[in-house]
Amino acid sequence: MVQVIRKDEREANENLIRRFNRKVLQSGVLAEAKASMRFAKPISKPERRVKAIIRKERKADKLDKTRLGLR
């Protein structure tokens, strides 16, 4: 899925970039790449709860340390 764009004679670089961006958007390559980056494996509810509790504890600990002036 490589997009090849050749520069015409007397064509401005901005127009070349605009044409290339349009081709890439129409091909859907960028959308596929972004979708694969956002993919996360499904986890169970108990695991999600445990991770949320850990996050809250870490955030509270960090906030306490900043209030004490340790960080």
trRosetta pair geometry for C-beta under 8 A, 3 or more apart (Angstrom, degrees):
i j d omega theta_ij theta_ji phi_ij phi_ji
1 27 6.2 139 -172 168 109 134
1 29 5.4 162 136 -90 135 120
3 20 6.6 125 124 -153 130 78
3 23 4.9 137 -153 121 134 125
3 24 5.6 -101 -11 -76 163 74
3 27 6.4 -137 -74 -17 115 154
3 29 7.6 -128 -29 5 113 148
5 16 6.5 140 133 -168 125 82
5 19 5.8 148 -148 107 138 109
5 20 4.6 -116 7 -86 160 88
5 23 6.4 -174 -69 13 116 153
7 11 5.5 -160 -170 63 78 120
7 13 8.0 -23 -120 -102 129 58
7 16 5.3 -20 -104 -102 90 137
8 11 4.2 88 62 -30 86 130
11 15 5.3 -111 -179 77 94 127
11 16 5.9 106 126 -56 118 94
12 15 4.7 95 64 4 85 102
12 16 7.2 -149 99 -6 47 86
13 16 5.4 -53 -151 35 39 116
13 17 6.3 38 153 -18 69 104
14 17 5.8 -54 -149 37 31 110
14 18 6.3 35 151 -22 64 107
15 18 5.5 -53 -146 36 33 115
15 19 6.4 34 155 -19 66 103
16 19 5.9 -54 -150 35 29 109
16 20 6.4 29 152 -18 63 107
17 20 5.6 -54 -147 37 32 113
17 21 6.3 32 155 -19 66 105
18 21 5.9 -54 -147 36 28 110
18 22 6.4 30 154 -20 63 107
19 22 5.7 -56 -150 35 31 112
19 23 6.4 32 153 -20 65 105
20 23 5.8 -55 -151 34 31 111
20 24 6.4 29 154 -18 66 106
21 24 5.8 -55 -147 37 32 110
21 25 6.3 30 156 -17 66 107
22 25 5.9 -57 -148 38 29 110
22 26 6.2 25 156 -17 65 110
23 26 5.9 -60 -146 39 28 108
23 27 6.3 28 157 -22 65 109
24 27 5.9 -57 -147 33 29 111
24 29 6.0 -75 -161 48 77 112
24 30 5.7 66 152 -27 103 115
25 28 7.9 39 171 -66 33 37
25 30 6.6 -30 -97 32 52 131
28 31 4.9 -54 -160 41 68 117
28 32 6.0 72 143 -25 85 99
29 32 5.9 -58 -154 35 30 110
29 33 6.5 29 152 -19 65 107
30 33 5.7 -55 -149 35 33 112
30 34 6.4 29 156 -16 66 106
31 34 5.9 -55 -146 38 30 108
31 35 6.3 32 155 -21 64 108
32 35 5.7 -56 -147 36 30 112
32 36 6.4 26 157 -17 65 106
33 36 6.0 -57 -150 36 29 107
33 37 6.6 31 151 -22 63 105
34 37 5.6 -54 -151 32 35 114
34 38 6.6 25 155 -14 66 107
35 38 6.0 -61 -150 38 32 105
35 39 7.0 52 150 -46 63 93
36 39 5.7 -29 -154 -3 39 119
43 47 4.5 -98 165 86 115 134
43 48 5.8 143 98 -55 110 85
43 51 8.0 48 111 -5 156 140
44 47 4.9 94 60 9 79 104
44 48 7.0 -143 98 -6 41 90
45 48 5.6 -57 -148 37 33 113
45 49 6.3 35 155 -22 67 104
46 49 5.6 -52 -148 34 34 113
46 50 6.4 34 155 -20 66 104
47 50 5.7 -54 -149 35 32 112
47 51 6.4 30 154 -16 65 107
48 51 5.8 -57 -148 39 30 110
48 52 6.3 31 153 -21 65 107
49 52 5.7 -56 -149 36 30 111
49 53 6.4 32 153 -20 65 104
50 53 5.8 -53 -150 34 31 112
50 54 6.5 30 152 -18 64 106
51 54 5.6 -53 -148 36 33 112
51 55 6.3 37 152 -21 65 104
52 55 5.6 -51 -148 35 32 114
52 56 6.4 32 154 -19 65 105
53 56 5.8 -55 -149 36 31 110
53 57 6.4 30 153 -19 65 106
54 57 5.8 -55 -148 36 31 111
54 58 6.3 29 155 -17 65 107
55 58 5.9 -58 -148 38 29 109
55 59 6.2 28 155 -19 65 109
56 59 5.7 -56 -146 37 30 111
56 60 6.2 29 156 -18 65 107
57 60 5.8 -56 -146 38 29 109
57 61 6.2 30 154 -20 64 108
58 61 5.6 -54 -146 37 30 113
58 62 6.3 30 155 -19 65 106
59 62 5.8 -54 -147 36 30 111
59 63 6.3 30 154 -19 64 107
60 63 5.7 -55 -147 37 31 112
60 64 6.4 34 153 -21 65 104
61 64 5.7 -53 -149 34 30 112
61 65 6.5 29 154 -17 63 106
62 65 5.8 -55 -149 36 32 111
62 66 6.5 29 154 -17 65 105
62 71 7.1 -38 -158 34 73 161
63 66 5.8 -54 -147 36 32 109
63 67 6.5 34 153 -20 64 105
64 67 5.7 -56 -150 35 32 112
64 68 6.5 23 154 -12 65 108
65 68 5.8 -59 -147 42 33 106
65 70 4.3 -78 -168 62 88 116
65 71 4.8 56 128 -4 113 112
66 69 7.5 44 -176 -77 33 26
66 70 7.5 -91 -72 50 26 72
66 71 5.2 -56 -82 63 68 102
